[in-house]
């Protein structure tokens, strides 16, 4: 069952399996209100159905006029305006008399955002606006207000022209791209309220280990909800990290809890998931203390799954299993339910949760009846690296996204434990330090190390974290990127160029 392969081979296998499922995945779509579509992928090219603004509107408080009727207005020879109405934003365009009577030019007092009036006899829109600052009220009340204009309007000034933002059929978002808040603003502005999007990838996350206790944050306003940790247990860091990392990618990541190190229990738990839940991927991490993956292979074998590989030549620990699990018939599961967790002889306890039962047969049938499974190492940093460089590429390919490109950066050395000094232009590296390898490569393995990247005025620099223990989360929490040293490279030192990846895969 053991299949040890190179990182490049693992990526090739992952890409092949994902490509086979990507076509079926692409057939699933849903229509969502635009405010609920954030993080989803557009299933079509979204274009403006109309021009915006639809009508000319005022950008200043003033008087709307027909421009050619006021061309002679100046401070020495002001034009007299008769005010025929008042319009505000949201009003229907007023239809008013557009004839000059007794030397008085027709006008309408107009507020910011208002549509320009229409002439009753010519149906022409009033096309000019004279700001109130350029006028003087001559008469109020009685037979109507009269205003004196001391300058003519410019037809393109003080108004927002129709079609000056979006033209009809202008692109807003291309098919295959993520919907972001800026797109929602544009879509709403042209009257689009719901759009077709790809179904989100649904991933279930499990942690395996009798030493684990599922951690939940107590409500800040009520500390009575907080339970003391069980003796000799450790918090489940992996489950929460993997779920959070999935959600940061725009994936529907669901944390399912921790199960004990018992192959029968894990098999029953997975059988439940396969029968009653619609997951595209299931991720399980195991062996936080022992460093070995033992129960996961047994469960895959019991479920008649197909193992594509079981170990990748990468560091930190590449003990990652990639497999496909067949669909499970709900009727078979239901028949075994009276005997505990499907004949496992074990019932749910406070150490793990029973997976919720939601119909999943329809989606599994569309996806070829199989669910992809990743078994990750239990050490937190090893699990994070395997997720970033093995699970993430699978999800990107399943979504139809392009292969992710790395950023090239220059390695720098800190002269002080303070990380920020590594990026100071006044912190030169000694000749001795420049020749020393900061991170060593390997003839057989691809090496991944966490660090901190920063964009300077000239180039991109990265400081590789000094502490790289796969069990320590403190230095990882202070980092923001991964450094990749490909197989066969000696390593990197100060001034070396290296490949850099952000912790979260870009949404493009």
Buried (B, 14 or more C-beta within 10 A) or exposed (E): EEBEBBBEBBBEBBBEBBEBBBEBBBEBBBEBEBEBBBBBBBBEEBBBEBBBBEBBBBBBBBBBBBBEBBEEBEEEEBBBBBBBBEBEEEBEBBEBEBEBEEEBBBBBBBBBBBBBBBBBEEEEBBBBBBBBEBBEEEBEEEEEBBBBBBBBBEBEEBBBBBBEBBEEEBEBBEEBBBBEEEBBEBBEBBEBEEBBBBBBBBBBBBBBBBBBBBBEEEEEEEEEEEEEEEEEBBBBBBBBBBBBBBBBBBBBBBBBBBBBBBBBBBBBBBBBBBBBBBBBBBBBBBBBBEBEBEBBBBBBBBBEBEBBBBBBBBBBBBBBBBBBBBBBEBEEBEEBEEEBBBBBEBEBEEBBBBBEBEEBBEBBEBBBBBBBBBBBBBBBBBBBBBBBBBBBBBBBBBBBBEEBEEBEBBBBBBBEEEBEBBBEEEBEBEEEBBEEBBBBBBEEBBBBBBBBBBEEEEEBBBBBBEEBBBBBBEBBEEBBBBBBBBBEBEBBBBEBEBBBBBBBBEBE
